[in-house]
């Protein structure tokens, strides 16, 4: 595989200078848009103010799902679309996404029948994209699949299928796919100013390289605002005082050791006291429990769990599991922000639309927001359809419905025990494994509690545009989310490796380690501290 570095991508961005489409925002929607447009043969540039997937896109519940709760709300269209896209997602990214069995416990015969009927409707809507039929479970079978479920009053359960994936790795693979299709993608590069012509129509933007602070002009026939919870910020630059289209909701997750939910099934509680669904999901050797739905006034690039949110999730876990989690059991706490499409006079974010919205401003700025990971490809297809019209481009069909993303491996590394640890890299696994064997010290692990080798960190720098310790430990690997303490302890090793790759000195290493430790502290429960 050819190297993909920020230096080479930035050079291409400056040299080419003129594009059909400029995408602002390097999360799921922005990168999906770049992939779709590049697959159609358009000239595409994408810039991301921070790192790819830094915001919402790396902080999800890690599910590819149709949305059982939306079925109860009567949103049949959204569920049907999501189930279709779920199937395409798993087919196009088999190294990252898989079928997962979920169990809904039932504490009455009515609940068991009610959820059973509802999930049969879910199966029906999935049609040919079904991952497996739902079925009723008796009490014994429910406890066999969820051995740490609280047994008080338990009558049985319902089993159904949905998908699971790694959102951070998916983001990086989408970036690689876009670049391989001819797009230019650059992280740590922000849109400083939109450029209208004399008639007020956008003709591009002034971009700022956040590494050196230099600005330069990029021309484009259309600009797409795919900045998630920050879309209103860019819209306000187009039209001062533009009315906000996004309400921001925060959801948090706690990460627990696997002993809290052994086995291969996920737990789904269909309704908590705040009206949300609660999941406890096995993921990368740990258990993710969440989430909440808390309205927040302002979007923050590094959101933190509120004390009441943390207490709520811990209480829910204690209520439904035989093991009551304590602060010292928590491996990590992470928060993410949802961009929800705003409706007039609506204050309850749990009731706002989980669908997406596309608008075209008076200057031609195309804004897309809302939606969820499962439907990112459909959103991208619709955005590019609109962009072709705005940019005056000849319309071309989308080719992404059946298009595997970078790393998709038909044979898969999962079946090869030697490569099983590297399975998330898909078709790149063999090359990384070869480098571990060929380069002195490359097979050494960066920390005894983390599944990441020296060769992987070098790969992240050379092929995945990792620039900082956070880039490696939060998104190229998922160490920060899976074990914040171990990630903090691994920071000096990662910083030293990146420094050698990037030609940086000891001062940079010290700065990186200090910054990452401060970040990791925020992923621990309040009152907990990192080892010195």
matplotlib code that plots the C-alpha trace (Angstrom):
import matplotlib.pyplot as plt

x = [0.0, 1.3, 1.9, -0.8, 0.7, -0.6, 2.4, 1.7, -2.1, -1.5, 0.9, -1.8, -4.3, -2.1, -0.9, -4.3, -6.0, -9.3, -11.9, -15.4, -16.4, -14.9, -16.2, -15.7, -15.8, -14.0, -16.5, -18.7, -20.9, -18.1, -15.8, -18.8, -19.5, -15.9, -16.0, -19.3, -18.2, -14.8, -16.4, -18.5, -15.3, -15.6, -12.6, -13.0, -11.1, -11.9, -10.6, -11.0, -10.2, -9.0, -8.4, -10.7, -13.5, -12.4, -16.0, -19.2, -18.1, -15.7, -17.9, -21.0, -22.4, -20.6, -23.9, -25.0, -28.7, -32.2, -33.4, -35.8, -37.0, -37.9, -40.2, -42.1, -42.4, -44.0, -41.1, -41.3, -39.5, -36.5, -36.3, -36.6, -33.9, -31.6, -32.0, -31.2, -28.1, -27.2, -26.9, -24.8, -22.6, -21.7, -21.2, -19.0, -16.9, -16.7, -13.5, -15.0, -18.7, -20.5, -23.8, -24.4, -27.2, -29.1, -31.4, -34.3, -35.2, -38.9, -40.3, -43.9, -45.6, -47.1, -43.7, -42.3, -45.2, -45.1, -41.4, -41.7, -44.3, -42.4, -39.2, -41.0, -42.0, -38.3, -37.4, -40.1, -38.9, -35.3, -36.4, -33.5, -31.1, -32.1, -29.2, -31.3, -34.7, -35.8, -37.2, -38.7, -36.5, -37.5, -36.1, -33.3, -32.2, -32.2, -29.9, -27.7, -27.1, -26.9, -25.4, -24.9, -28.5, -30.4, -32.9, -35.6, -38.9, -37.4, -39.9, -37.8, -36.6, -36.5, -33.5, -32.9, -30.0, -28.3, -24.9, -21.7, -18.6, -15.6, -16.4, -12.9, -11.4, -14.3, -13.6, -9.9, -10.8, -13.2, -10.5, -8.2, -10.9, -11.5, -7.8, -7.5, -10.4, -8.6, -9.9, -7.6, -8.2, -6.3, -6.7, -5.7, -6.8, -9.7, -12.0, -11.1, -13.4, -15.9, -15.3, -18.3, -18.1, -19.5, -23.0, -22.7, -22.3, -19.6, -16.5, -14.3, -12.7, -9.7, -8.1, -5.7, -3.1, -3.3, 0.2, 2.0, -0.8, -0.4, -3.5, -4.2, -7.1, -8.9, -11.5, -14.5, -17.7, -19.6, -18.9, -20.5, -20.8, -20.6, -19.4, -21.9, -22.8, -20.8, -22.8, -24.5, -21.1, -20.2, -23.7, -23.4, -20.4, -22.5, -25.5, -25.0, -27.6, -28.7, -31.3, -29.8, -30.9, -29.3, -30.1, -27.2, -27.7, -25.0, -24.8, -22.3, -21.0, -19.1, -16.7, -16.4, -14.4, -15.8, -16.7, -19.7, -21.3, -19.6, -20.8, -21.4, -24.8, -25.6, -28.2, -30.9, -33.2, -36.0, -37.0, -35.2, -36.5, -35.5, -37.2, -34.1, -32.8, -29.9, -27.4, -24.6, -22.5, -19.4, -16.7, -13.0, -12.8, -14.7, -18.4, -19.8, -22.9, -25.0, -26.4, -28.0, -29.8, -28.9, -29.6, -26.5, -26.4, -23.1, -21.1, -17.7, -15.0, -14.1, -17.3, -17.3, -19.8, -21.9, -22.0, -25.7, -25.2, -22.5, -24.6, -27.6, -25.7, -24.0, -27.4, -28.9, -26.0, -26.4, -30.1, -29.9, -26.7, -25.8, -22.4, -22.7, -20.0, -17.9, -15.8, -12.7, -14.1, -14.7, -12.0, -13.2, -16.0, -16.6, -19.2, -20.4, -22.6, -25.5, -26.6, -30.3, -32.5, -34.3, -38.1, -39.9, -40.6, -39.2, -37.2, -36.9, -33.9, -35.1, -38.0, -36.1, -35.6, -32.9, -33.2, -31.0, -31.6, -30.0, -30.3, -28.9, -28.2, -28.6, -24.9, -25.1, -23.6, -24.8, -25.3, -26.0, -26.6, -28.4, -28.7, -26.5, -23.5, -25.8, -27.1, -23.9, -23.7, -27.3, -26.8, -23.6, -25.3, -28.1, -25.7, -23.7, -26.9, -27.6, -24.0, -24.0, -26.9, -25.4, -22.0, -23.4, -21.8, -23.2, -25.1, -23.5, -24.9, -23.6, -21.5, -21.1, -24.0, -21.9, -18.5, -16.1, -14.2, -10.4, -9.5, -12.5, -11.0, -13.1, -11.0, -10.6, -7.8, -10.1, -9.7, -5.9, -4.9, -1.6, -3.4, -6.4, -5.1, -4.8, -8.2, -9.5, -7.0, -8.6, -6.5, -3.7, -3.2, -0.7, 1.5, 1.5, 2.3, 5.1, 6.6, 6.3, 8.4, 10.9, 11.7, 13.7, 11.5, 8.4, 6.4, 6.8, 3.5, 3.3, 1.7, 1.0, -2.8, -3.2, -3.3, -1.1, 2.4, 5.3, 4.7, 1.0, 2.0, 4.4, 1.6, -0.7, 1.9, 2.8, -0.6, -3.3, -2.2, -1.8, -0.1, -0.4, -0.5, -4.2, -4.7, -3.1, -4.5, -8.0, -8.9, -6.3, -6.5, -9.3, -7.0, -8.3, -11.9, -11.1, -8.6, -7.8, -5.2, -3.2, -3.5, -1.9, 0.9, 1.5, 1.7, 5.5, 6.2, 3.8, 5.2, 8.7, 7.7, 5.8, 8.7, 11.0, 8.5, 7.9, 11.4, 10.4, 12.5, 12.3, 10.3, 7.6, 7.5, 7.1, 4.4, 2.5, 2.7, 1.6, -1.4, -2.5, -2.3, -4.5, -7.0, -7.0, -7.7, -11.1, -12.0, -11.9, -14.7, -14.5, -12.2, -10.1, -6.5, -3.9, -0.8, 2.2]
y = [0.0, 3.5, 5.8, 8.3, 11.2, 14.6, 16.2, 14.6, 15.4, 19.0, 19.4, 18.0, 20.4, 23.4, 22.4, 21.5, 24.5, 24.1, 21.4, 20.5, 20.1, 21.2, 19.1, 20.8, 18.2, 14.9, 12.7, 10.0, 12.2, 14.3, 11.3, 9.4, 12.4, 12.5, 8.8, 9.1, 12.1, 10.7, 7.4, 9.4, 10.9, 14.4, 16.4, 16.4, 18.1, 17.5, 19.4, 18.6, 21.2, 18.5, 14.8, 12.6, 11.5, 13.6, 14.5, 12.5, 9.9, 8.2, 8.4, 6.3, 3.2, 1.2, -0.1, -0.5, -0.7, 0.0, 1.5, -0.6, 2.4, 4.3, 1.4, 1.9, 5.6, 4.6, 5.9, 3.1, 4.9, 5.7, 2.1, 0.5, 2.8, 2.1, -1.7, -1.6, 0.5, -1.7, -4.6, -2.6, -1.4, -4.9, -6.2, -3.3, -3.3, -6.9, -6.4, -3.8, -4.7, -7.9, -9.4, -9.3, -11.0, -8.8, -9.9, -7.9, -9.2, -9.5, -9.1, -10.0, -12.2, -9.1, -7.6, -10.8, -11.0, -7.2, -7.2, -10.4, -9.0, -5.7, -7.5, -9.7, -6.5, -5.4, -8.7, -8.1, -4.6, -5.9, -8.2, -9.6, -7.6, -9.5, -10.7, -13.5, -14.1, -12.9, -15.4, -15.7, -17.0, -18.7, -17.7, -20.3, -19.5, -15.8, -16.4, -18.7, -15.9, -13.2, -14.9, -11.7, -10.4, -9.7, -12.5, -10.8, -11.2, -12.3, -14.1, -14.7, -12.5, -11.9, -12.3, -10.3, -9.3, -6.0, -4.9, -3.8, -2.0, 0.0, 3.7, 5.1, 2.6, 3.0, 6.7, 6.1, 3.5, 5.9, 8.5, 6.0, 5.0, 8.6, 9.2, 6.0, 7.2, 10.4, 12.8, 14.9, 14.8, 16.8, 16.8, 19.7, 22.1, 24.4, 26.6, 30.0, 32.0, 31.3, 33.0, 34.5, 36.1, 39.5, 38.0, 36.3, 32.8, 30.7, 30.0, 28.4, 29.1, 30.4, 27.4, 27.5, 24.9, 24.4, 22.9, 26.1, 28.7, 29.6, 30.3, 29.6, 29.8, 26.9, 27.3, 25.0, 24.9, 24.0, 23.8, 21.2, 21.8, 18.4, 19.6, 17.7, 19.6, 22.6, 23.1, 26.3, 27.8, 27.6, 28.6, 31.8, 32.7, 32.4, 34.5, 36.4, 35.6, 32.4, 30.5, 27.4, 24.1, 21.8, 21.0, 19.3, 16.3, 14.6, 10.8, 9.2, 5.6, 3.8, 1.0, -1.9, -5.1, -8.1, -9.9, -7.6, -9.2, -12.4, -14.3, -13.2, -11.4, -7.7, -6.6, -4.1, -2.4, -1.0, 1.9, 3.6, 6.3, 9.0, 7.3, 6.1, 2.6, 1.3, -1.0, -3.1, -4.3, -6.5, -4.7, -5.4, -7.4, -4.9, -3.9, -0.5, 0.6, 3.6, 6.0, 9.2, 12.0, 15.3, 18.7, 20.9, 24.6, 24.6, 22.0, 21.2, 19.3, 17.4, 16.9, 15.5, 13.3, 15.3, 13.9, 13.2, 11.3, 9.2, 8.4, 7.5, 5.0, 3.4, 3.1, 1.5, -1.0, -1.9, -2.3, -4.8, -6.7, -9.0, -7.3, -3.7, -1.6, 0.8, 3.7, 1.6, -0.9, 1.8, 1.6, 4.7, 7.2, 8.9, 11.4, 12.2, 14.9, 14.3, 16.8, 16.6, 18.3, 21.1, 21.5, 24.6, 24.7, 21.2, 20.9, 17.2, 16.0, 12.4, 13.3, 15.2, 13.6, 11.1, 11.6, 13.9, 17.2, 18.8, 22.6, 24.9, 28.5, 31.7, 31.6, 27.9, 26.5, 22.9, 21.8, 18.2, 17.2, 14.8, 11.1, 8.4, 6.2, 3.4, 5.7, 7.7, 6.3, 7.2, 10.7, 11.1, 9.9, 12.5, 15.3, 14.7, 14.5, 18.1, 19.2, 18.2, 20.6, 23.5, 23.1, 22.7, 19.3, 16.6, 14.2, 10.8, 7.8, 6.9, 3.8, 3.3, 0.9, -2.1, -0.6, -2.1, 0.4, 0.2, -2.9, -5.0, -8.5, -11.2, -13.9, -11.9, -12.1, -13.4, -17.0, -16.9, -17.2, -15.5, -12.4, -12.5, -9.7, -7.5, -8.4, -4.9, -3.8, -6.2, -6.5, -4.5, -7.0, -9.2, -6.3, -5.0, -8.6, -8.8, -5.6, -6.9, -9.9, -8.0, -4.8, -5.1, -4.4, -3.9, -6.7, -5.3, -4.2, -0.5, -1.6, -5.0, -4.2, -2.8, -4.7, -2.5, -3.0, -0.7, -1.7, -0.5, 2.9, 3.3, 2.2, 4.8, 7.5, 6.4, 5.3, 6.8, 10.4, 10.0, 13.2, 13.1, 10.7, 11.2, 10.3, 6.9, 6.1, 7.4, 6.7, 4.6, 2.3, 2.5, 2.5, 5.7, 4.5, 0.9, 1.6, 5.3, 4.5, 2.1, 4.5, 7.3, 4.9, 4.1, 7.8, 8.2, 5.1, 6.3, 9.9, 8.7, 6.6, 9.4, 11.8, 9.6, 9.3, 13.0, 14.3, 15.9, 16.5, 15.9, 19.1, 17.8, 14.4, 16.1, 18.3, 15.4, 13.2, 16.1, 16.9, 13.3, 12.6, 15.7, 14.4, 10.8, 12.2, 13.4, 9.9, 8.6, 9.0, 12.1, 11.7, 9.1, 9.9, 8.6, 6.9, 9.2]
z = [0.0, -0.9, 2.0, 2.9, 4.9, 5.8, 4.1, 0.8, 1.0, 1.9, -1.0, -3.3, -1.9, -2.4, -5.9, -7.4, -5.9, -7.9, -7.2, -8.1, -4.4, -1.1, 1.9, 5.3, 8.1, 8.4, 10.3, 9.0, 6.8, 5.4, 4.6, 3.2, 0.9, -0.3, -1.1, -3.0, -5.0, -5.8, -6.9, -9.4, -10.8, -9.3, -8.1, -4.3, -1.4, 2.2, 5.2, 8.9, 11.6, 14.1, 13.3, 11.3, 13.5, 16.4, 17.3, 17.3, 14.8, 17.1, 20.2, 19.3, 20.9, 18.1, 16.7, 13.0, 13.6, 12.3, 15.5, 17.4, 19.4, 16.2, 15.3, 18.5, 17.6, 14.3, 12.1, 9.6, 6.8, 8.9, 10.2, 6.8, 5.3, 8.2, 8.0, 4.3, 5.0, 7.9, 5.5, 3.0, 5.8, 7.0, 3.5, 2.5, 5.7, 6.8, 8.6, 10.9, 11.1, 12.1, 13.2, 17.0, 19.0, 21.5, 24.2, 25.6, 29.1, 29.9, 33.4, 32.4, 29.9, 28.3, 27.7, 26.3, 23.8, 23.0, 22.3, 20.4, 18.0, 17.6, 16.7, 14.2, 12.5, 12.6, 10.9, 8.3, 7.5, 7.1, 4.3, 2.4, 4.6, 7.7, 9.9, 11.5, 12.8, 16.3, 18.7, 22.2, 25.0, 28.2, 31.5, 31.5, 27.9, 28.7, 31.7, 29.7, 27.2, 29.9, 32.9, 34.9, 34.3, 37.5, 38.0, 40.1, 38.4, 35.1, 32.9, 29.8, 26.9, 23.2, 21.0, 17.9, 15.6, 14.8, 13.8, 15.6, 14.3, 15.2, 14.5, 14.8, 12.4, 10.0, 9.9, 9.0, 6.4, 4.7, 4.6, 2.9, 0.5, -0.5, -1.2, -3.2, -5.4, -6.1, -3.4, -1.3, 2.5, 5.1, 8.8, 11.1, 8.3, 8.9, 6.8, 8.0, 5.6, 2.9, -0.4, -2.3, -5.7, -6.6, -6.8, -3.4, -4.7, -3.0, -5.1, -2.4, 0.9, 2.7, 4.5, 7.5, 8.1, 11.9, 11.9, 10.8, 10.8, 7.1, 5.1, 1.4, -1.0, -2.5, -5.3, -5.6, -7.6, -4.4, -0.7, 1.5, 5.2, 7.0, 10.4, 12.5, 15.7, 14.4, 11.2, 12.5, 13.1, 9.4, 8.3, 10.4, 8.3, 5.2, 6.6, 9.7, 12.3, 10.5, 12.5, 14.0, 12.5, 15.1, 18.7, 20.5, 22.7, 24.8, 25.3, 27.5, 27.9, 30.7, 29.8, 32.2, 32.3, 30.4, 33.6, 34.0, 30.8, 29.8, 26.8, 23.2, 23.6, 24.1, 26.6, 25.6, 28.1, 25.9, 28.2, 31.1, 33.4, 30.9, 28.0, 26.3, 25.4, 27.5, 25.9, 27.5, 24.6, 24.5, 22.4, 22.0, 25.2, 27.4, 27.9, 26.8, 28.8, 27.7, 26.8, 28.0, 26.1, 27.8, 26.0, 26.0, 25.0, 23.2, 21.2, 22.6, 20.7, 23.8, 25.8, 29.3, 31.1, 33.6, 37.1, 36.9, 33.6, 35.0, 38.1, 35.9, 33.8, 36.8, 38.6, 35.5, 35.3, 38.9, 38.6, 35.7, 36.4, 39.3, 39.6, 40.8, 39.2, 41.3, 40.3, 40.5, 38.0, 35.3, 32.6, 30.7, 30.5, 27.1, 25.9, 22.4, 21.0, 18.6, 16.0, 16.1, 13.5, 15.4, 15.3, 16.5, 20.2, 20.8, 24.0, 24.6, 22.6, 23.0, 20.8, 18.0, 14.6, 14.2, 10.5, 8.5, 6.8, 3.8, 3.1, 0.5, 1.7, -0.3, -1.3, -2.3, 0.9, 1.1, 4.7, 5.8, 9.4, 11.6, 10.8, 12.3, 11.4, 10.0, 7.2, 6.5, 2.9, 2.0, 3.4, 1.4, -1.8, -1.4, -0.6, -3.7, -5.8, -4.5, -4.9, -8.6, -9.2, -7.2, -8.8, -12.3, -12.7, -15.0, -12.8, -12.4, -10.5, -7.1, -7.0, -3.3, -2.5, -3.4, -3.0, -0.4, 1.7, 2.2, 4.2, 3.2, 3.0, 1.4, 3.0, 6.2, 8.7, 11.4, 10.2, 10.5, 14.1, 13.4, 12.1, 14.4, 16.6, 13.5, 12.0, 12.2, 9.6, 7.1, 4.0, 5.6, 8.4, 6.5, 5.6, 9.2, 10.4, 8.0, 9.3, 12.9, 11.8, 9.7, 11.7, 14.9, 17.9, 15.7, 17.3, 20.8, 22.4, 23.5, 26.8, 28.4, 28.6, 25.1, 21.9, 19.8, 18.5, 17.6, 13.9, 14.2, 15.5, 12.6, 10.2, 11.7, 11.0, 7.5, 6.1, 8.3, 8.9, 12.6, 13.8, 17.6, 20.5, 20.8, 17.1, 17.7, 21.1, 20.6, 17.0, 15.2, 18.2, 20.7, 23.8, 25.4, 25.2, 26.4, 29.2, 29.9, 32.5, 30.3, 27.4, 29.6, 30.6, 26.9, 25.9, 26.3, 24.0, 21.3, 21.5, 21.0, 18.0, 16.4, 17.1, 15.1, 12.3, 12.2, 12.9, 16.2, 19.3, 23.1, 23.7, 21.3, 23.1, 26.5, 25.2, 23.7, 26.8, 29.0, 26.8, 26.4, 30.2, 30.8, 28.2, 29.6, 33.1, 31.7, 30.7, 34.3, 36.9, 39.0, 41.9, 40.1, 39.1, 36.8, 38.2, 38.2]

ax = plt.figure().add_subplot(projection="3d")
ax.plot(x, y, z, "-o")
ax.set_aspect("equal")
plt.show()
